[in-house]
Amino acid sequence: MGAQPWQFQTGSDIRAQPAQGEAGILYVGTEDERLLVLDDSGHLLWQSHLRGAIHAPPVLGADGMLYVATMGGRLYAFSPDKHASLPH
């Protein structure tokens, strides 16, 4: 059995598969309404509190944006390099 490279304690349930971006960046939605962004070593780069739990995987669009839908009826668009969210 191989060694576990890393783990990250989210403090909340994860209901959907994370999205993986460039350089192994992971985008993880949580039940407690947060989007977590982790590097390929499992370190938290940034997070954003959203309105509503995240039960669907984040989606990386062809336009380079990250899209996150919440159970609160909101769709967020994130610019992964600017860390800013724009609720839609």
PyMOL Python script that loads the backbone (N, CA, C, O; Angstrom):
from pymol import cmd

cmd.read_pdbstr("""\
ATOM      1  N   MET A   1       0.845  -1.180   0.000  1.00  0.00           N
ATOM      2  CA  MET A   1       0.000   0.000   0.000  1.00  0.00           C
ATOM      3  C   MET A   1       0.890   1.243   0.000  1.00  0.00           C
ATOM      4  O   MET A   1       1.859   1.322   0.756  1.00  0.00           O
ATOM      5  N   GLY A   2       0.553   2.213  -0.854  1.00  0.00           N
ATOM      6  CA  GLY A   2       1.356   3.423  -0.975  1.00  0.00           C
ATOM      7  C   GLY A   2       1.098   4.408   0.151  1.00  0.00           C
ATOM      8  O   GLY A   2       0.092   4.324   0.856  1.00  0.00           O
ATOM      9  N   ALA A   3       2.013   5.329   0.304  1.00  0.00           N
ATOM     10  CA  ALA A   3       1.882   6.364   1.332  1.00  0.00           C
ATOM     11  C   ALA A   3       0.847   7.401   0.902  1.00  0.00           C
ATOM     12  O   ALA A   3       0.693   7.684  -0.286  1.00  0.00           O
ATOM     13  N   GLN A   4       0.157   7.950   1.862  1.00  0.00           N
ATOM     14  CA  GLN A   4      -0.818   9.015   1.600  1.00  0.00           C
ATOM     15  C   GLN A   4      -0.051  10.320   1.491  1.00  0.00           C
ATOM     16  O   GLN A   4       0.587  10.734   2.460  1.00  0.00           O
ATOM     17  N   PRO A   5      -0.093  10.988   0.331  1.00  0.00           N
ATOM     18  CA  PRO A   5       0.707  12.200   0.158  1.00  0.00           C
ATOM     19  C   PRO A   5       0.320  13.342   1.103  1.00  0.00           C
ATOM     20  O   PRO A   5       1.192  14.035   1.628  1.00  0.00           O
ATOM     21  N   TRP A   6      -0.990  13.540   1.321  1.00  0.00           N
ATOM     22  CA  TRP A   6      -1.449  14.599   2.218  1.00  0.00           C
ATOM     23  C   TRP A   6      -2.930  14.431   2.487  1.00  0.00           C
ATOM     24  O   TRP A   6      -3.623  13.674   1.807  1.00  0.00           O
ATOM     25  N   GLN A   7      -3.406  15.157   3.499  1.00  0.00           N
ATOM     26  CA  GLN A   7      -4.838  15.258   3.770  1.00  0.00           C
ATOM     27  C   GLN A   7      -5.135  16.662   4.271  1.00  0.00           C
ATOM     28  O   GLN A   7      -4.256  17.351   4.787  1.00  0.00           O
ATOM     29  N   PHE A   8      -6.386  17.074   4.111  1.00  0.00           N
ATOM     30  CA  PHE A   8      -6.812  18.403   4.550  1.00  0.00           C
ATOM     31  C   PHE A   8      -8.126  18.250   5.287  1.00  0.00           C
ATOM     32  O   PHE A   8      -9.064  17.659   4.754  1.00  0.00           O
ATOM     33  N   GLN A   9      -8.213  18.764   6.490  1.00  0.00           N
ATOM     34  CA  GLN A   9      -9.426  18.697   7.295  1.00  0.00           C
ATOM     35  C   GLN A   9     -10.302  19.894   6.963  1.00  0.00           C
ATOM     36  O   GLN A   9      -9.952  21.028   7.292  1.00  0.00           O
ATOM     37  N   THR A  10     -11.439  19.655   6.313  1.00  0.00           N
ATOM     38  CA  THR A  10     -12.320  20.753   5.898  1.00  0.00           C
ATOM     39  C   THR A  10     -13.201  21.242   7.041  1.00  0.00           C
ATOM     40  O   THR A  10     -13.636  22.394   7.031  1.00  0.00           O
ATOM     41  N   GLY A  11     -13.469  20.391   8.019  1.00  0.00           N
ATOM     42  CA  GLY A  11     -14.364  20.768   9.099  1.00  0.00           C
ATOM     43  C   GLY A  11     -15.825  20.664   8.711  1.00  0.00           C
ATOM     44  O   GLY A  11     -16.703  21.060   9.477  1.00  0.00           O
ATOM     45  N   SER A  12     -16.092  20.133   7.528  1.00  0.00           N
ATOM     46  CA  SER A  12     -17.463  20.006   7.030  1.00  0.00           C
ATOM     47  C   SER A  12     -17.522  18.858   6.033  1.00  0.00           C
ATOM     48  O   SER A  12     -16.498  18.406   5.521  1.00  0.00           O
ATOM     49  N   ASP A  13     -18.744  18.394   5.767  1.00  0.00           N
ATOM     50  CA  ASP A  13     -18.923  17.336   4.765  1.00  0.00           C
ATOM     51  C   ASP A  13     -18.636  17.872   3.369  1.00  0.00           C
ATOM     52  O   ASP A  13     -18.839  19.051   3.080  1.00  0.00           O
ATOM     53  N   ILE A  14     -18.159  16.974   2.512  1.00  0.00           N
ATOM     54  CA  ILE A  14     -17.956  17.260   1.095  1.00  0.00           C
ATOM     55  C   ILE A  14     -18.929  16.364   0.341  1.00  0.00           C
ATOM     56  O   ILE A  14     -18.836  15.140   0.435  1.00  0.00           O
ATOM     57  N   ARG A  15     -19.853  16.949  -0.399  1.00  0.00           N
ATOM     58  CA  ARG A  15     -20.904  16.191  -1.091  1.00  0.00           C
ATOM     59  C   ARG A  15     -20.616  15.980  -2.570  1.00  0.00           C
ATOM     60  O   ARG A  15     -21.266  15.154  -3.211  1.00  0.00           O
ATOM     61  N   ALA A  16     -19.655  16.708  -3.122  1.00  0.00           N
ATOM     62  CA  ALA A  16     -19.387  16.630  -4.556  1.00  0.00           C
ATOM     63  C   ALA A  16     -17.891  16.488  -4.815  1.00  0.00           C
ATOM     64  O   ALA A  16     -17.056  16.882  -4.002  1.00  0.00           O
ATOM     65  N   GLN A  17     -17.590  15.926  -5.947  1.00  0.00           N
ATOM     66  CA  GLN A  17     -16.197  15.757  -6.357  1.00  0.00           C
ATOM     67  C   GLN A  17     -15.545  17.111  -6.570  1.00  0.00           C
ATOM     68  O   GLN A  17     -16.162  18.001  -7.155  1.00  0.00           O
ATOM     69  N   PRO A  18     -14.305  17.291  -6.108  1.00  0.00           N
ATOM     70  CA  PRO A  18     -13.594  18.550  -6.365  1.00  0.00           C
ATOM     71  C   PRO A  18     -13.291  18.708  -7.854  1.00  0.00           C
ATOM     72  O   PRO A  18     -13.267  17.728  -8.598  1.00  0.00           O
ATOM     73  N   ALA A  19     -13.063  19.926  -8.272  1.00  0.00           N
ATOM     74  CA  ALA A  19     -12.581  20.211  -9.624  1.00  0.00           C
ATOM     75  C   ALA A  19     -11.074  20.428  -9.538  1.00  0.00           C
ATOM     76  O   ALA A  19     -10.569  20.964  -8.552  1.00  0.00           O
ATOM     77  N   GLN A  20     -10.363  20.005 -10.584  1.00  0.00           N
ATOM     78  CA  GLN A  20      -8.917  20.189 -10.606  1.00  0.00           C
ATOM     79  C   GLN A  20      -8.559  21.137 -11.738  1.00  0.00           C
ATOM     80  O   GLN A  20      -8.975  20.956 -12.882  1.00  0.00           O
ATOM     81  N   GLY A  21      -7.774  22.155 -11.390  1.00  0.00           N
ATOM     82  CA  GLY A  21      -7.351  23.140 -12.373  1.00  0.00           C
ATOM     83  C   GLY A  21      -5.880  22.998 -12.718  1.00  0.00           C
ATOM     84  O   GLY A  21      -5.260  21.963 -12.475  1.00  0.00           O
ATOM     85  N   GLU A  22      -5.345  24.051 -13.283  1.00  0.00           N
ATOM     86  CA  GLU A  22      -3.936  24.068 -13.671  1.00  0.00           C
ATOM     87  C   GLU A  22      -3.036  23.875 -12.461  1.00  0.00           C
ATOM     88  O   GLU A  22      -3.373  24.282 -11.349  1.00  0.00           O
ATOM     89  N   ALA A  23      -1.901  23.256 -12.689  1.00  0.00           N
ATOM     90  CA  ALA A  23      -0.876  23.027 -11.652  1.00  0.00           C
ATOM     91  C   ALA A  23      -1.410  22.226 -10.473  1.00  0.00           C
ATOM     92  O   ALA A  23      -0.880  22.322  -9.366  1.00  0.00           O
ATOM     93  N   GLY A  24      -2.463  21.431 -10.704  1.00  0.00           N
ATOM     94  CA  GLY A  24      -2.977  20.572  -9.643  1.00  0.00           C
ATOM     95  C   GLY A  24      -3.821  21.275  -8.604  1.00  0.00           C
ATOM     96  O   GLY A  24      -4.122  20.687  -7.565  1.00  0.00           O
ATOM     97  N   ILE A  25      -4.216  22.523  -8.848  1.00  0.00           N
ATOM     98  CA  ILE A  25      -5.057  23.266  -7.899  1.00  0.00           C
ATOM     99  C   ILE A  25      -6.407  22.551  -7.784  1.00  0.00           C
ATOM    100  O   ILE A  25      -7.003  22.171  -8.792  1.00  0.00           O
ATOM    101  N   LEU A  26      -6.885  22.371  -6.542  1.00  0.00           N
ATOM    102  CA  LEU A  26      -8.177  21.742  -6.295  1.00  0.00           C
ATOM    103  C   LEU A  26      -9.179  22.762  -5.780  1.00  0.00           C
ATOM    104  O   LEU A  26      -8.852  23.605  -4.944  1.00  0.00           O
ATOM    105  N   TYR A  27     -10.406  22.676  -6.291  1.00  0.00           N
ATOM    106  CA  TYR A  27     -11.525  23.532  -5.886  1.00  0.00           C
ATOM    107  C   TYR A  27     -12.550  22.626  -5.227  1.00  0.00           C
ATOM    108  O   TYR A  27     -13.124  21.755  -5.881  1.00  0.00           O
ATOM    109  N   VAL A  28     -12.786  22.829  -3.926  1.00  0.00           N
ATOM    110  CA  VAL A  28     -13.618  21.927  -3.133  1.00  0.00           C
ATOM    111  C   VAL A  28     -14.783  22.707  -2.532  1.00  0.00           C
ATOM    112  O   VAL A  28     -14.580  23.711  -1.850  1.00  0.00           O
ATOM    113  N   GLY A  29     -16.000  22.241  -2.788  1.00  0.00           N
ATOM    114  CA  GLY A  29     -17.181  22.838  -2.181  1.00  0.00           C
ATOM    115  C   GLY A  29     -17.569  22.060  -0.937  1.00  0.00           C
ATOM    116  O   GLY A  29     -17.427  20.838  -0.899  1.00  0.00           O
ATOM    117  N   THR A  30     -18.058  22.755   0.079  1.00  0.00           N
ATOM    118  CA  THR A  30     -18.404  22.099   1.340  1.00  0.00           C
ATOM    119  C   THR A  30     -19.872  22.310   1.712  1.00  0.00           C
ATOM    120  O   THR A  30     -20.551  23.197   1.195  1.00  0.00           O
ATOM    121  N   GLU A  31     -20.322  21.473   2.615  1.00  0.00           N
ATOM    122  CA  GLU A  31     -21.686  21.556   3.134  1.00  0.00           C
ATOM    123  C   GLU A  31     -21.894  22.837   3.937  1.00  0.00           C
ATOM    124  O   GLU A  31     -23.014  23.344   4.007  1.00  0.00           O
ATOM    125  N   ASP A  32     -20.832  23.366   4.542  1.00  0.00           N
ATOM    126  CA  ASP A  32     -20.975  24.586   5.351  1.00  0.00           C
ATOM    127  C   ASP A  32     -20.744  25.867   4.542  1.00  0.00           C
ATOM    128  O   ASP A  32     -20.314  26.889   5.076  1.00  0.00           O
ATOM    129  N   GLU A  33     -21.044  25.783   3.234  1.00  0.00           N
ATOM    130  CA  GLU A  33     -21.131  26.961   2.363  1.00  0.00           C
ATOM    131  C   GLU A  33     -19.794  27.617   2.029  1.00  0.00           C
ATOM    132  O   GLU A  33     -19.729  28.833   1.849  1.00  0.00           O
ATOM    133  N   ARG A  34     -18.728  26.819   1.946  1.00  0.00           N
ATOM    134  CA  ARG A  34     -17.421  27.389   1.605  1.00  0.00           C
ATOM    135  C   ARG A  34     -16.867  26.752   0.337  1.00  0.00           C
ATOM    136  O   ARG A  34     -17.077  25.569   0.073  1.00  0.00           O
ATOM    137  N   LEU A  35     -16.165  27.552  -0.429  1.00  0.00           N
ATOM    138  CA  LEU A  35     -15.342  27.066  -1.518  1.00  0.00           C
ATOM    139  C   LEU A  35     -13.909  27.126  -1.027  1.00  0.00           C
ATOM    140  O   LEU A  35     -13.418  28.195  -0.665  1.00  0.00           O
ATOM    141  N   LEU A  36     -13.236  25.985  -1.014  1.00  0.00           N
ATOM    142  CA  LEU A  36     -11.842  25.906  -0.588  1.00  0.00           C
ATOM    143  C   LEU A  36     -10.968  25.704  -1.816  1.00  0.00           C
ATOM    144  O   LEU A  36     -11.320  24.935  -2.710  1.00  0.00           O
ATOM    145  N   VAL A  37      -9.839  26.383  -1.864  1.00  0.00           N
ATOM    146  CA  VAL A  37      -8.900  26.243  -2.968  1.00  0.00           C
ATOM    147  C   VAL A  37      -7.570  25.775  -2.377  1.00  0.00           C
ATOM    148  O   VAL A  37      -6.953  26.467  -1.568  1.00  0.00           O
ATOM    149  N   LEU A  38      -7.142  24.576  -2.805  1.00  0.00           N
ATOM    150  CA  LEU A  38      -5.944  23.940  -2.261  1.00  0.00           C
ATOM    151  C   LEU A  38      -4.897  23.763  -3.348  1.00  0.00           C
ATOM    152  O   LEU A  38      -5.228  23.528  -4.510  1.00  0.00           O
ATOM    153  N   ASP A  39      -3.635  23.876  -2.963  1.00  0.00           N
ATOM    154  CA  ASP A  39      -2.578  23.598  -3.929  1.00  0.00           C
ATOM    155  C   ASP A  39      -2.338  22.091  -4.003  1.00  0.00           C
ATOM    156  O   ASP A  39      -2.984  21.323  -3.291  1.00  0.00           O
ATOM    157  N   ASP A  40      -1.422  21.673  -4.855  1.00  0.00           N
ATOM    158  CA  ASP A  40      -1.201  20.241  -5.059  1.00  0.00           C
ATOM    159  C   ASP A  40      -0.497  19.560  -3.885  1.00  0.00           C
ATOM    160  O   ASP A  40      -0.267  18.351  -3.919  1.00  0.00           O
ATOM    161  N   SER A  41      -0.153  20.328  -2.846  1.00  0.00           N
ATOM    162  CA  SER A  41       0.415  19.761  -1.617  1.00  0.00           C
ATOM    163  C   SER A  41      -0.606  19.749  -0.481  1.00  0.00           C
ATOM    164  O   SER A  41      -0.286  19.361   0.642  1.00  0.00           O
ATOM    165  N   GLY A  42      -1.844  20.180  -0.778  1.00  0.00           N
ATOM    166  CA  GLY A  42      -2.890  20.170   0.233  1.00  0.00           C
ATOM    167  C   GLY A  42      -2.928  21.394   1.126  1.00  0.00           C
ATOM    168  O   GLY A  42      -3.578  21.371   2.171  1.00  0.00           O
ATOM    169  N   HIS A  43      -2.246  22.462   0.739  1.00  0.00           N
ATOM    170  CA  HIS A  43      -2.255  23.697   1.521  1.00  0.00           C
ATOM    171  C   HIS A  43      -3.371  24.618   1.026  1.00  0.00           C
ATOM    172  O   HIS A  43      -3.581  24.760  -0.178  1.00  0.00           O
ATOM    173  N   LEU A  44      -4.077  25.238   1.962  1.00  0.00           N
ATOM    174  CA  LEU A  44      -5.151  26.157   1.620  1.00  0.00           C
ATOM    175  C   LEU A  44      -4.571  27.426   1.011  1.00  0.00           C
ATOM    176  O   LEU A  44      -3.753  28.103   1.634  1.00  0.00           O
ATOM    177  N   LEU A  45      -4.998  27.746  -0.210  1.00  0.00           N
ATOM    178  CA  LEU A  45      -4.568  28.973  -0.875  1.00  0.00           C
ATOM    179  C   LEU A  45      -5.521  30.119  -0.559  1.00  0.00           C
ATOM    180  O   LEU A  45      -5.088  31.224  -0.230  1.00  0.00           O
ATOM    181  N   TRP A  46      -6.812  29.852  -0.660  1.00  0.00           N
ATOM    182  CA  TRP A  46      -7.838  30.828  -0.314  1.00  0.00           C
ATOM    183  C   TRP A  46      -9.164  30.111  -0.176  1.00  0.00           C
ATOM    184  O   TRP A  46      -9.314  28.961  -0.587  1.00  0.00           O
ATOM    185  N   GLN A  47     -10.121  30.808   0.410  1.00  0.00           N
ATOM    186  CA  GLN A  47     -11.469  30.275   0.550  1.00  0.00           C
ATOM    187  C   GLN A  47     -12.462  31.413   0.439  1.00  0.00           C
ATOM    188  O   GLN A  47     -12.129  32.579   0.650  1.00  0.00           O
ATOM    189  N   SER A  48     -13.688  31.050   0.102  1.00  0.00           N
ATOM    190  CA  SER A  48     -14.747  32.042  -0.001  1.00  0.00           C
ATOM    191  C   SER A  48     -16.009  31.459   0.620  1.00  0.00           C
ATOM    192  O   SER A  48     -16.352  30.303   0.374  1.00  0.00           O
ATOM    193  N   HIS A  49     -16.696  32.258   1.421  1.00  0.00           N
ATOM    194  CA  HIS A  49     -17.959  31.840   2.016  1.00  0.00           C
ATOM    195  C   HIS A  49     -19.081  32.211   1.053  1.00  0.00           C
ATOM    196  O   HIS A  49     -19.208  33.367   0.651  1.00  0.00           O
ATOM    197  N   LEU A  50     -19.895  31.219   0.686  1.00  0.00           N
ATOM    198  CA  LEU A  50     -20.983  31.424  -0.260  1.00  0.00           C
ATOM    199  C   LEU A  50     -22.319  31.307   0.455  1.00  0.00           C
ATOM    200  O   LEU A  50     -22.374  30.899   1.616  1.00  0.00           O
ATOM    201  N   ARG A  51     -23.375  31.657  -0.220  1.00  0.00           N
ATOM    202  CA  ARG A  51     -24.717  31.531   0.359  1.00  0.00           C
ATOM    203  C   ARG A  51     -25.346  30.230  -0.117  1.00  0.00           C
ATOM    204  O   ARG A  51     -25.956  30.172  -1.184  1.00  0.00           O
ATOM    205  N   GLY A  52     -25.186  29.191   0.691  1.00  0.00           N
ATOM    206  CA  GLY A  52     -25.762  27.896   0.372  1.00  0.00           C
ATOM    207  C   GLY A  52     -24.710  26.808   0.307  1.00  0.00           C
ATOM    208  O   GLY A  52     -23.576  27.036  -0.116  1.00  0.00           O
ATOM    209  N   ALA A  53     -25.112  25.618   0.735  1.00  0.00           N
ATOM    210  CA  ALA A  53     -24.224  24.452   0.671  1.00  0.00           C
ATOM    211  C   ALA A  53     -23.919  24.116  -0.791  1.00  0.00           C
ATOM    212  O   ALA A  53     -24.703  24.424  -1.689  1.00  0.00           O
ATOM    213  N   ILE A  54     -22.777  23.484  -1.009  1.00  0.00           N
ATOM    214  CA  ILE A  54     -22.350  23.127  -2.362  1.00  0.00           C
ATOM    215  C   ILE A  54     -22.473  21.610  -2.519  1.00  0.00           C
ATOM    216  O   ILE A  54     -21.705  20.854  -1.923  1.00  0.00           O
ATOM    217  N   HIS A  55     -23.449  21.168  -3.328  1.00  0.00           N
ATOM    218  CA  HIS A  55     -23.692  19.740  -3.534  1.00  0.00           C
ATOM    219  C   HIS A  55     -23.314  19.276  -4.929  1.00  0.00           C
ATOM    220  O   HIS A  55     -23.378  18.080  -5.215  1.00  0.00           O
ATOM    221  N   ALA A  56     -22.923  20.192  -5.803  1.00  0.00           N
ATOM    222  CA  ALA A  56     -22.518  19.847  -7.166  1.00  0.00           C
ATOM    223  C   ALA A  56     -21.050  20.217  -7.350  1.00  0.00           C
ATOM    224  O   ALA A  56     -20.565  21.166  -6.734  1.00  0.00           O
ATOM    225  N   PRO A  57     -20.348  19.476  -8.188  1.00  0.00           N
ATOM    226  CA  PRO A  57     -18.926  19.805  -8.407  1.00  0.00           C
ATOM    227  C   PRO A  57     -18.755  21.188  -9.016  1.00  0.00           C
ATOM    228  O   PRO A  57     -19.537  21.576  -9.884  1.00  0.00           O
ATOM    229  N   PRO A  58     -17.745  21.943  -8.579  1.00  0.00           N
ATOM    230  CA  PRO A  58     -17.402  23.182  -9.274  1.00  0.00           C
ATOM    231  C   PRO A  58     -17.017  22.842 -10.720  1.00  0.00           C
ATOM    232  O   PRO A  58     -16.537  21.742 -10.998  1.00  0.00           O
ATOM    233  N   VAL A  59     -17.229  23.782 -11.623  1.00  0.00           N
ATOM    234  CA  VAL A  59     -16.946  23.551 -13.044  1.00  0.00           C
ATOM    235  C   VAL A  59     -15.969  24.603 -13.538  1.00  0.00           C
ATOM    236  O   VAL A  59     -16.171  25.799 -13.329  1.00  0.00           O
ATOM    237  N   LEU A  60     -14.903  24.149 -14.199  1.00  0.00           N
ATOM    238  CA  LEU A  60     -13.960  25.057 -14.846  1.00  0.00           C
ATOM    239  C   LEU A  60     -14.420  25.257 -16.279  1.00  0.00           C
ATOM    240  O   LEU A  60     -14.443  24.310 -17.064  1.00  0.00           O
ATOM    241  N   GLY A  61     -14.789  26.498 -16.626  1.00  0.00           N
ATOM    242  CA  GLY A  61     -15.304  26.791 -17.955  1.00  0.00           C
ATOM    243  C   GLY A  61     -14.198  26.987 -18.976  1.00  0.00           C
ATOM    244  O   GLY A  61     -13.039  27.215 -18.629  1.00  0.00           O
ATOM    245  N   ALA A  62     -14.580  26.893 -20.236  1.00  0.00           N
ATOM    246  CA  ALA A  62     -13.642  27.113 -21.335  1.00  0.00           C
ATOM    247  C   ALA A  62     -13.091  28.531 -21.318  1.00  0.00           C
ATOM    248  O   ALA A  62     -12.031  28.805 -21.879  1.00  0.00           O
ATOM    249  N   ASP A  63     -13.829  29.435 -20.661  1.00  0.00           N
ATOM    250  CA  ASP A  63     -13.402  30.832 -20.560  1.00  0.00           C
ATOM    251  C   ASP A  63     -12.413  31.068 -19.424  1.00  0.00           C
ATOM    252  O   ASP A  63     -11.981  32.200 -19.204  1.00  0.00           O
ATOM    253  N   GLY A  64     -12.047  30.000 -18.694  1.00  0.00           N
ATOM    254  CA  GLY A  64     -11.089  30.120 -17.600  1.00  0.00           C
ATOM    255  C   GLY A  64     -11.724  30.430 -16.260  1.00  0.00           C
ATOM    256  O   GLY A  64     -11.035  30.459 -15.241  1.00  0.00           O
ATOM    257  N   MET A  65     -13.033  30.662 -16.246  1.00  0.00           N
ATOM    258  CA  MET A  65     -13.733  30.958 -14.997  1.00  0.00           C
ATOM    259  C   MET A  65     -14.099  29.662 -14.277  1.00  0.00           C
ATOM    260  O   MET A  65     -14.245  28.607 -14.894  1.00  0.00           O
ATOM    261  N   LEU A  66     -14.243  29.770 -12.966  1.00  0.00           N
ATOM    262  CA  LEU A  66     -14.701  28.666 -12.136  1.00  0.00           C
ATOM    263  C   LEU A  66     -16.138  28.975 -11.741  1.00  0.00           C
ATOM    264  O   LEU A  66     -16.420  30.048 -11.207  1.00  0.00           O
ATOM    265  N   TYR A  67     -17.053  28.035 -12.003  1.00  0.00           N
ATOM    266  CA  TYR A  67     -18.466  28.224 -11.706  1.00  0.00           C
ATOM    267  C   TYR A  67     -18.884  27.296 -10.576  1.00  0.00           C
ATOM    268  O   TYR A  67     -18.573  26.105 -10.584  1.00  0.00           O
ATOM    269  N   VAL A  68     -19.600  27.867  -9.594  1.00  0.00           N
ATOM    270  CA  VAL A  68     -20.039  27.110  -8.427  1.00  0.00           C
ATOM    271  C   VAL A  68     -21.512  27.416  -8.187  1.00  0.00           C
ATOM    272  O   VAL A  68     -21.896  28.576  -8.035  1.00  0.00           O
ATOM    273  N   ALA A  69     -22.336  26.366  -8.154  1.00  0.00           N
ATOM    274  CA  ALA A  69     -23.761  26.503  -7.853  1.00  0.00           C
ATOM    275  C   ALA A  69     -23.996  26.069  -6.411  1.00  0.00           C
ATOM    276  O   ALA A  69     -23.372  25.122  -5.933  1.00  0.00           O
ATOM    277  N   THR A  70     -24.899  26.767  -5.719  1.00  0.00           N
ATOM    278  CA  THR A  70     -25.181  26.421  -4.325  1.00  0.00           C
ATOM    279  C   THR A  70     -26.640  26.023  -4.150  1.00  0.00           C
ATOM    280  O   THR A  70     -27.489  26.314  -4.993  1.00  0.00           O
ATOM    281  N   MET A  71     -26.905  25.359  -3.049  1.00  0.00           N
ATOM    282  CA  MET A  71     -28.262  24.973  -2.694  1.00  0.00           C
ATOM    283  C   MET A  71     -29.088  26.201  -2.316  1.00  0.00           C
ATOM    284  O   MET A  71     -30.308  26.102  -2.184  1.00  0.00           O
ATOM    285  N   GLY A  72     -28.454  27.338  -2.142  1.00  0.00           N
ATOM    286  CA  GLY A  72     -29.143  28.586  -1.855  1.00  0.00           C
ATOM    287  C   GLY A  72     -29.690  29.262  -3.106  1.00  0.00           C
ATOM    288  O   GLY A  72     -30.206  30.378  -3.036  1.00  0.00           O
ATOM    289  N   GLY A  73     -29.577  28.586  -4.259  1.00  0.00           N
ATOM    290  CA  GLY A  73     -30.115  29.116  -5.499  1.00  0.00           C
ATOM    291  C   GLY A  73     -29.237  30.155  -6.168  1.00  0.00           C
ATOM    292  O   GLY A  73     -29.731  30.972  -6.946  1.00  0.00           O
ATOM    293  N   ARG A  74     -27.945  30.138  -5.879  1.00  0.00           N
ATOM    294  CA  ARG A  74     -27.032  31.114  -6.478  1.00  0.00           C
ATOM    295  C   ARG A  74     -25.991  30.403  -7.335  1.00  0.00           C
ATOM    296  O   ARG A  74     -25.585  29.274  -7.056  1.00  0.00           O
ATOM    297  N   LEU A  75     -25.577  31.096  -8.378  1.00  0.00           N
ATOM    298  CA  LEU A  75     -24.472  30.647  -9.213  1.00  0.00           C
ATOM    299  C   LEU A  75     -23.375  31.695  -9.093  1.00  0.00           C
ATOM    300  O   LEU A  75     -23.604  32.882  -9.324  1.00  0.00           O
ATOM    301  N   TYR A  76     -22.185  31.239  -8.729  1.00  0.00           N
ATOM    302  CA  TYR A  76     -21.033  32.132  -8.564  1.00  0.00           C
ATOM    303  C   TYR A  76     -20.042  31.872  -9.689  1.00  0.00           C
ATOM    304  O   TYR A  76     -19.846  30.733 -10.113  1.00  0.00           O
ATOM    305  N   ALA A  77     -19.422  32.944 -10.163  1.00  0.00           N
ATOM    306  CA  ALA A  77     -18.340  32.854 -11.134  1.00  0.00           C
ATOM    307  C   ALA A  77     -17.093  33.415 -10.470  1.00  0.00           C
ATOM    308  O   ALA A  77     -17.089  34.545  -9.981  1.00  0.00           O
ATOM    309  N   PHE A  78     -16.044  32.618 -10.457  1.00  0.00           N
ATOM    310  CA  PHE A  78     -14.777  33.023  -9.848  1.00  0.00           C
ATOM    311  C   PHE A  78     -13.713  33.121 -10.916  1.00  0.00           C
ATOM    312  O   PHE A  78     -13.644  32.294 -11.825  1.00  0.00           O
ATOM    313  N   SER A  79     -12.886  34.142 -10.796  1.00  0.00           N
ATOM    314  CA  SER A  79     -11.678  34.223 -11.590  1.00  0.00           C
ATOM    315  C   SER A  79     -10.581  33.580 -10.749  1.00  0.00           C
ATOM    316  O   SER A  79     -10.127  34.186  -9.778  1.00  0.00           O
ATOM    317  N   PRO A  80     -10.141  32.367 -11.094  1.00  0.00           N
ATOM    318  CA  PRO A  80      -9.193  31.657 -10.237  1.00  0.00           C
ATOM    319  C   PRO A  80      -7.919  32.437  -9.915  1.00  0.00           C
ATOM    320  O   PRO A  80      -7.351  32.259  -8.838  1.00  0.00           O
ATOM    321  N   ASP A  81      -7.463  33.293 -10.822  1.00  0.00           N
ATOM    322  CA  ASP A  81      -6.229  34.037 -10.563  1.00  0.00           C
ATOM    323  C   ASP A  81      -6.460  35.303  -9.745  1.00  0.00           C
ATOM    324  O   ASP A  81      -5.513  35.850  -9.180  1.00  0.00           O
ATOM    325  N   LYS A  82      -7.691  35.774  -9.671  1.00  0.00           N
ATOM    326  CA  LYS A  82      -7.967  37.008  -8.925  1.00  0.00           C
ATOM    327  C   LYS A  82      -8.671  36.763  -7.599  1.00  0.00           C
ATOM    328  O   LYS A  82      -8.772  37.669  -6.772  1.00  0.00           O
ATOM    329  N   HIS A  83      -9.154  35.557  -7.394  1.00  0.00           N
ATOM    330  CA  HIS A  83      -9.798  35.171  -6.124  1.00  0.00           C
ATOM    331  C   HIS A  83     -11.076  35.945  -5.843  1.00  0.00           C
ATOM    332  O   HIS A  83     -11.538  35.949  -4.702  1.00  0.00           O
ATOM    333  N   ALA A  84     -11.656  36.588  -6.818  1.00  0.00           N
ATOM    334  CA  ALA A  84     -12.862  37.382  -6.597  1.00  0.00           C
ATOM    335  C   ALA A  84     -14.086  36.621  -7.062  1.00  0.00           C
ATOM    336  O   ALA A  84     -14.046  35.937  -8.085  1.00  0.00           O
ATOM    337  N   SER A  85     -15.161  36.734  -6.327  1.00  0.00           N
ATOM    338  CA  SER A  85     -16.392  36.063  -6.740  1.00  0.00           C
ATOM    339  C   SER A  85     -17.412  37.090  -7.215  1.00  0.00           C
ATOM    340  O   SER A  85     -17.468  38.217  -6.722  1.00  0.00           O
ATOM    341  N   LEU A  86     -18.194  36.679  -8.159  1.00  0.00           N
ATOM    342  CA  LEU A  86     -19.253  37.518  -8.699  1.00  0.00           C
ATOM    343  C   LEU A  86     -20.543  36.715  -8.638  1.00  0.00           C
ATOM    344  O   LEU A  86     -20.755  35.849  -9.487  1.00  0.00           O
ATOM    345  N   PRO A  87     -21.417  36.972  -7.660  1.00  0.00           N
ATOM    346  CA  PRO A  87     -22.662  36.203  -7.632  1.00  0.00           C
ATOM    347  C   PRO A  87     -23.554  36.540  -8.809  1.00  0.00           C
ATOM    348  O   PRO A  87     -23.692  37.706  -9.177  1.00  0.00           O
ATOM    349  N   HIS A  88     -24.165  35.511  -9.403  1.00  0.00           N
ATOM    350  CA  HIS A  88     -25.075  35.694 -10.546  1.00  0.00           C
ATOM    351  C   HIS A  88     -26.424  35.142 -10.206  1.00  0.00           C
ATOM    352  O   HIS A  88     -27.338  35.194 -11.029  1.00  0.00           O
TER     353      HIS A  88
END
""", "prot")
cmd.dss("prot")
cmd.show_as("cartoon", "prot")
cmd.util.cbc("prot")
cmd.orient("prot")
